[in-house]
Amino acid sequence: MDATPERPPGSASAPAASGGPAIRTLLLLSIPALAIGVVSALVLFALDEVAGWLQSWLWGALPGAVGVDPASGWWIFGVLTVTGIAVGLVVWLVPGHGGQDSATTDLIAPPQRLIALPSLALVAVLGLAGGVSLGPENPIIAINTGLLVAILARLVPRMPRELAMVGAAAGTIGALFGTPVAAALILTGVVAARPTGGALWDRLFLPLVSAGAGSLTMTLLAHPSFAISMPAYDSVQAIDLLSAAVIAVIGAAIGVLVVVGFRVLHPLFHAIGNPLVYITLGGVVLGVLGAIGGPLTLFKGLDQMAELITDRSGYGAGTVMLLIGIKLAALAVASAAGFRGGHIFPAVFIGVALGVLANSLVPSIPLVVAVSAGVLGIVLAVSRDGWIALFLAPVVTGSVMVLPLMCIAILPAWLIVTKAPHMVASAADEGRRPVWFGRRPRAGGAAAGA
């Protein structure tokens, strides 16, 4: 990504001789970059608030009013089934059709059309509130990217379109994780892959301005935090390196299995053709899984992983294995069945559960090491991004001491995932699938301008 707009030779704002952007250019574009970060955080906050209100009504006020236990299997099954029907109706009938299927895009993707964004926001809120095992990251990045690229194309036409896109993604990632470090790590790979001139930090400067503004805004509004209270880990032992490597490899292998399952299920669901049918079917399957696994296996997983750590003494190894299996299946089904959402948040829950299981089976493994390695392995396989895996592993445990261990443990884990399939379905295959029930909706998320 090149932060310098095209200018005629000899312009006062032309890039410096070193090939990087001029200081004046960076200063001028810092103003819209700050605005991008702030707006990205505000949109995320609004989406979270609406989803939180609907969730409290679906899982608190409504069952209380009718005298039903919201943790009962029948209520879980009913809510997830109705959520599938609601999401399916939006994707089938509402203009924009829920945007592009999150399962067919990377975390940072080309901007979607403006007409797709309201329906994408609606299905994301329904999924988050209804207990679907997906996170908000893919939809909210897509919403902010599409919205801000369209706005800046009109208000700041000299800002390159790609810079606006990456800035919106950076601001959203910074807001999601409450720190610009996550955006810096993710974008390092994206920016370094582009053979443009200038130093890496020159090209990261403006996205990091957006990421810093987004994280600061979200911190002031909601104080987001991934860290879970755990026993202190004060000193590194040699055996901990072996433990971390083994758990990370197991986590990576489990993650590869869920990716393979997703790749098998996605074409099967979408071959049905009508989204009302296949998304409702996905909601039914998720309802069955949720009824078996209970409330701990629902939603994106942040609150649930904290509960699992806090009450871990009350869960036997068999129960934790069941939770892992249910959440793995729920992640694969939710992603394949057309629900809009990201994979990282539920993958973190699965990694935490794997760490709890390892600590339960081998108590001599420090809980912090076990959880960090579990998160590392699962997130690495699901996201195929070593930076985000290395970032989340110590962030979840709140321990910097495990970072050297994770830097070594990721190496054998990467050998497991490097030739495995990505957790992204081919959007090009959609047009070749038969329509069994009704018409196929128009693509709502083509990478196009507003």
Beta strands, then each sheet from edge to edge (+ up, - down):
end
